């Protein structure tokens, strides 16, 4: 019975507590518990040509965004200067103008001294400010930059965990929590560009051979490093690799491949399914919890079920037009966005590059490790954690969640004590 529930209802971090999977509902009555899935992605042949595909996609984009703009409370958009948030903001700004509504308010997040400490990387090729200003000047929105400082970002790790009800994604969580907290006094609802990367194939792992052939979830390929973080006694009882392999293979069995799919489309369906059903769910949960902790609502037009269903069946050759991540989305947005925005390489959610944050969370974790009775000392590998501290995180180099979290976040993952 327990195994059946694990498979049927989905798991949580709490023993004997289970949750419904996405697009399921449950009815409990005198006949017992009845669970049904009311929606699922359906694989179907894509019958439209390229021009028709672009027209259909454009219609769904505009319609899903405008539907999400209906509100009886103050509404805004989050603008990072990336492709996804710029598309949302362009349609939202036009909607406000066409309906004689007040000028659209837009918000961006940044961190104290980030401009001084920014370091270019494969995952973070450039900073956001130039592109944000480009869009603000084009659309004439009422823009508000929210600047977060190190102390509040680090201290909010505790609030973020409370909002999650479990350990989460460290400063990736706490920064969004603070972002929503700072926007809340002037707005109640915001539209964001989240989920476009999952729907349209925007992550590096859709293109990297090592990720495609890893035989596991592409954002978490460093299983041995994760296992080493556990207390050795616990690690002997918890085989992360076997569990992850089980969930990975279980998920792939649910992917519906068509006889008409090209080999590339079939392979990308698999990695898309994993991304939609695992990675995207983590980010949506984060958004909802960090926002609602502040009495704030985040809306995600890219997650419209009609849009998700349609894009699911677009052949990969069109979806990744010109070999680019989100290629077809870039193509249709070129009609209304500056080329610098359209051609900008994907950049992840903004993070602090201020070395004072690394020093702060290192100090917080060191204080906890100094307490013999701290729970972390019985759960995690103390020697390994100390080596991470002593090397400023260099002892743990593989990023968490694919690209979102690096060594600084490893400290945050271990908090609070």
RAPERA-V808670 format. One record per run of one state. SS is the DSSP state (helix for helix, strand for strand, loop for the rest). FROM is the first residue (numbers start at 1). LEN is the number of residues. Records with the same first field share a line. If there is no record, write none. Layout:
SS=FROM-LEN + FROM-LEN
//
This chain:
loop=1-1 + 10-1 + 12-6 + 19-5 + 30-2 + 38-12 + 69-6 + 79-4 + 99-6 + 112-2 + 118-11 + 140-2 + 149-1 + 165-6 + 185-4 + 192-4 + 201-3 + 207-2 + 213-10 + 231-1 + 238-2 + 253-10 + 293-4 + 300-1 + 304-1 + 313-3 + 320-1 + 324-3 + 334-5 + 343-12 + 370-6 + 381-1 + 391-9 + 401-4 + 406-1 + 414-4
helix=2-8 + 50-19 + 83-16 + 114-4 + 129-11 + 150-15 + 171-14 + 196-5 + 204-3 + 209-4 + 223-7 + 232-6 + 240-13 + 263-30 + 301-3 + 305-8 + 316-4 + 321-3 + 327-7 + 339-4 + 355-15 + 376-4 + 382-9 + 407-7
strand=11-1 + 18-1 + 24-6 + 32-6 + 75-4 + 105-7 + 142-7 + 189-3 + 230-1 + 297-3 + 380-1 + 400-1 + 405-1
//
